[in-house]
Amino acid sequence: MENNLLDLILLSDKRKNVLLLLLEGPKDIETLKKALNASATAVQPQVKKLKEQHLIVQEKNLYKLSDIGRVIVEKMKPLVDTLAVLEENTSYWAEREVNEIPHCLLQRISELGHCTIIEPQIDYMFELVPEYVKNVRMAKELRSTISYFHPLFPSFFLEIAEKGIPISLVIPEPILKRWIEDYREQTEQYLKKENAKLFVCMDCERIPTVAVADNFMAMALFPKSTVFDRKYVICFDPGARAWGKELYDYYEQRSKQIKNIDNYPQV
């Protein structure tokens, strides 16, 4: 059971997928064929190999994981899910500073599920990313960290607050200073809303931008290169939203709430 077992599992997508399907519960060959979109002649040889290595057992017409098969597949699934998330947008993850994500959450990045990349097109280069704006405007609540300055952010988040939805923002101190100096009126109006909260993070200059709502999660990480861009990964799975909320909470807990900018001493 040295490398032979590892090769058996990982060198065939069909065998790997059979094992993952059986993790959900026993299945007959017809169900496996349908789930894999494959013929019996394609599936049965793979099932036979898994049986020979004692990873699955057959009871009448049903196949199920053996005891050791379940142990192996339960360990395998997080790796497979992690690879699926990273392989879907390999270049993005490889080129980003992921070290600002807490290790405990980075280890659970598989929870993001299916994500896509969104970025401003040439016609919207100086505007907010349209897909981001569309989903925020449909949200019933919003929590967001903000890692970069954009002149449209103060008025945009004020617009969201004026709709009456609960909104909380965490921003680094240098960005808060810009908001207060250049967009004081919008910042004051935002803080007057009972449903709106603003937090300043004193040591968060390169935090990810994270937007978490009831309908989506989006995240923008700084690129490793010196060239800044506004590429987001956007995800809609419930697991991604829960993961994103944990990331937002991590930074909110390290921040101080601002209720009145007149009393903010750093400006």
Sequence and secondary structure as in RCSB ss.txt:
>XXXX:A:sequence
MENNLLDLILLSDKRKNVLLLLLEGPKDIETLKKALNASATAVQPQVKKLKEQHLIVQEKNLYKLSDIGRVIVEK
MKPLVDTLAVLEENTSYWAEREVNEIPHCLLQRISELGHCTIIEPQIDYMFELVPEYVKNVRMAKELRSTISYFH
PLFPSFFLEIAEKGIPISLVIPEPILKRWIEDYREQTEQYLKKENAKLFVCMDCERIPTVAVADNFMAMALFPKS
TVFDRKYVICFDPGARAWGKELYDYYEQRSKQIKNIDNYPQV
>XXXX:A:secstr
  HHHHHHHHS HHHHHHHHHHHT  EEHHHHHHHHT  HHHHHHHHHHHHHTTSEEEETTEEEE HHHHHHHHH
HHHHHHHHHHHHHTHHHHHTB GGGS HHHHTTGGGG SEEEE   GGGTTS  HHHHHHHHH S EEEE  S  
TTHHHHHHHHHHTT  EEEEEEHHHHHHHHHHSHHHHHHHHH TTEEEEEETT TT  EEEEESS EEEE  BSS
S     EEEE SHHHHHHHHHHHHHHHTTSEE S GGG TT 
